Every structure is written in C-alpha cells, then in structure tokens.
Amino acid sequence: MNLHLAEISLHVAPGAHAVVLMDQAGWHLTPKLELPANISIIAIPSKCPELNPQENIWQFMRDNWLSNRVFSSYDDIVDHCCDAWNKLVDQPWKIMSIGLRNWAQEF
C-alpha cells in the first residue's frame, strides 16, 4: 500500500493535494502506512458498495469469470485472475457502466 500511495503522490500536481477514498480494509488504514504529505485518506463507511464502485467490479469478475471453479494450484488461480482482469480491461464501457452512479451526476 505504501508503494501504491507513493506512486499516486508522484502524479499529484505540484502544490495540489489528493484525497483518496478507501474502504476500511486493514492495510488501507494501518498505522504502518507512510502517507505522503500531498495525500489524505478518507475512509468510507463499511458495507457501502454504492460508495465504492470497485466492489461492484470485483463482484462482476467473480460472477462472470472466477466463481464456481476448482483451481489446481496457486498458479492456476493467478492465471485465471489475470485472464479475468484482461477481459475486463478490454471492455472499458463495461467498467464505466458498472461504476456509474446516477445520483453522483446530480452534483
């Protein structure tokens, strides 16, 4: 997570400050985080997928490509997950439709 935040920090415009919304996963809010000076974290409430569209993306991937399977090995799991991810990124319109929140367009 520290590496991820450091990478985000590199892309924040000079003099600007980024706010990153995160769910309350332990690694998102651990005291071990090295939070860059130009980033703040806002923790969204637990069990609020409408505030965290990424949860809907994971659910779509599980429903369509990853569920009801028996994996033969760790490598098989990684291969299936990579395949599912690559299928998804080839469909940007699907990602947009899954993450769309009509109520957010009102603001």
Sine and cosine of phi, psi and omega as CSV:
sin_phi,cos_phi,sin_psi,cos_psi,sin_omega,cos_omega
0.00,0.00,-0.59,0.81,0.03,-1.00
-0.88,0.47,-0.66,0.75,0.02,-1.00
-0.91,0.42,-0.63,0.78,0.02,-1.00
-0.89,0.45,-0.73,0.68,0.01,-1.00
-0.90,0.43,-0.61,0.79,0.03,-1.00
-0.89,0.45,-0.64,0.77,0.02,-1.00
-0.92,0.39,-0.67,0.74,0.06,-1.00
-0.87,0.50,-0.69,0.72,-0.03,-1.00
-0.84,0.55,-0.60,0.80,0.00,-1.00
-0.90,0.44,-0.40,0.92,-0.08,-1.00
-0.98,-0.20,0.09,1.00,0.08,-1.00
-0.99,0.12,0.76,-0.65,-0.04,-1.00
-0.84,0.54,0.57,-0.82,0.04,-1.00
-0.82,0.57,0.74,-0.67,0.00,-1.00
0.99,0.12,-0.12,0.99,0.01,-1.00
-1.00,-0.10,0.19,-0.98,0.02,-1.00
-0.72,-0.70,0.74,-0.67,-0.01,-1.00
-0.98,-0.18,0.58,-0.81,0.12,-0.99
-0.90,-0.44,0.80,-0.59,-0.02,-1.00
-0.92,-0.39,0.85,-0.53,0.07,-1.00
-1.00,0.08,0.75,-0.66,-0.01,-1.00
-0.68,-0.73,0.51,-0.86,0.15,-0.99
-0.96,0.28,-0.04,-1.00,-0.11,-0.99
-0.99,-0.13,0.52,0.85,0.11,-0.99
-0.86,0.52,0.59,-0.81,-0.08,-1.00
-0.81,0.58,-0.65,0.76,-0.02,-1.00
-0.97,0.26,-0.23,0.97,0.06,-1.00
-0.99,0.16,-0.46,0.89,-0.12,-0.99
-0.84,-0.54,0.20,0.98,-0.04,-1.00
-0.89,0.46,0.57,-0.82,0.08,-1.00
-0.89,0.45,-0.24,0.97,0.01,-1.00
-0.98,0.22,-0.10,1.00,0.02,-1.00
-0.91,0.42,0.67,-0.74,0.11,-0.99
-0.97,-0.24,1.00,0.01,-0.10,-1.00
-0.98,0.20,0.87,-0.48,0.05,-1.00
-0.86,0.51,0.46,-0.89,-0.06,-1.00
-0.90,0.43,-0.39,0.92,-0.05,-1.00
-0.99,-0.16,0.33,0.95,0.02,-1.00
-0.72,-0.69,0.67,-0.74,0.18,-0.98
-0.85,-0.52,0.51,-0.86,0.03,-1.00
-0.94,-0.34,0.71,-0.70,0.16,-0.99
-0.90,-0.44,0.85,-0.52,0.02,-1.00
-1.00,0.09,0.82,-0.57,0.05,-1.00
-0.99,0.12,0.40,-0.91,-0.02,-1.00
-0.87,0.49,0.47,-0.88,0.05,-1.00
-0.90,0.44,0.51,-0.86,0.10,-0.99
0.82,0.57,0.72,0.69,0.03,-1.00
-0.80,-0.60,0.94,0.34,-0.05,-1.00
-0.88,0.48,-0.38,0.93,0.03,-1.00
-0.93,0.37,-0.33,0.94,0.06,-1.00
-1.00,-0.10,-0.18,0.98,-0.06,-1.00
-0.74,-0.68,0.98,0.17,-0.06,-1.00
-0.84,0.54,-0.38,0.93,0.02,-1.00
-0.86,0.51,-0.55,0.84,0.04,-1.00
-0.88,0.48,-0.59,0.81,0.04,-1.00
-0.94,0.34,-0.54,0.84,0.07,-1.00
-0.90,0.43,-0.74,0.67,0.02,-1.00
-0.87,0.49,-0.66,0.75,0.01,-1.00
-0.89,0.46,-0.67,0.75,0.04,-1.00
-0.87,0.50,-0.70,0.71,0.00,-1.00
-0.90,0.44,-0.67,0.74,0.03,-1.00
-0.90,0.44,-0.73,0.68,-0.05,-1.00
-0.88,0.47,-0.57,0.82,-0.14,-0.99
-0.98,-0.19,-0.48,0.88,-0.12,-0.99
-0.72,-0.70,-0.25,0.97,-0.16,-0.99
-0.86,-0.51,-0.19,0.98,-0.06,-1.00
-1.00,-0.02,0.24,-0.97,0.04,-1.00
0.82,0.57,0.72,0.69,0.01,-1.00
-0.75,-0.66,0.45,-0.89,0.17,-0.99
-0.92,-0.40,0.85,-0.53,-0.02,-1.00
-1.00,-0.09,0.64,-0.77,-0.07,-1.00
-1.00,0.09,-0.34,0.94,-0.05,-1.00
-0.26,-0.97,0.13,-0.99,0.08,-1.00
-0.87,0.50,-0.71,0.71,0.01,-1.00
-0.87,0.49,-0.58,0.82,0.04,-1.00
-0.90,0.43,-0.64,0.77,0.05,-1.00
-0.89,0.46,-0.75,0.66,-0.01,-1.00
-0.88,0.48,-0.68,0.73,0.01,-1.00
-0.88,0.48,-0.70,0.71,0.01,-1.00
-0.91,0.42,-0.66,0.75,0.01,-1.00
-0.91,0.42,-0.66,0.75,0.04,-1.00
-0.90,0.44,-0.66,0.75,0.03,-1.00
-0.89,0.47,-0.70,0.71,0.01,-1.00
-0.89,0.46,-0.69,0.72,0.01,-1.00
-0.88,0.48,-0.71,0.71,-0.01,-1.00
-0.90,0.43,-0.60,0.80,0.08,-1.00
-0.89,0.46,-0.68,0.74,-0.04,-1.00
-0.92,0.40,-0.73,0.68,-0.06,-1.00
-0.92,0.38,-0.30,0.95,0.11,-0.99
-0.98,0.21,-0.05,1.00,-0.03,-1.00
-0.80,-0.60,0.91,0.42,-0.06,-1.00
-0.85,0.53,-0.53,0.85,0.03,-1.00
-0.90,0.44,-0.54,0.84,0.03,-1.00
-0.93,0.36,-0.69,0.73,0.03,-1.00
-0.87,0.50,-0.71,0.70,0.01,-1.00
-0.89,0.46,-0.67,0.74,-0.05,-1.00
-0.94,0.35,-0.58,0.81,0.02,-1.00
-0.93,0.37,-0.64,0.77,-0.06,-1.00
-1.00,0.07,-0.12,0.99,-0.06,-1.00
-0.91,0.41,0.72,-0.70,0.08,-1.00
-0.82,-0.57,0.96,-0.28,-0.06,-1.00
-0.84,0.54,-0.62,0.78,-0.02,-1.00
-0.90,0.43,-0.44,0.90,-0.01,-1.00
-0.96,0.30,-0.38,0.92,-0.03,-1.00
-0.96,0.28,-0.25,0.97,-0.05,-1.00
-0.98,0.21,-0.22,0.98,-0.11,-0.99
-0.98,-0.19,0.00,0.00,0.00,0.00
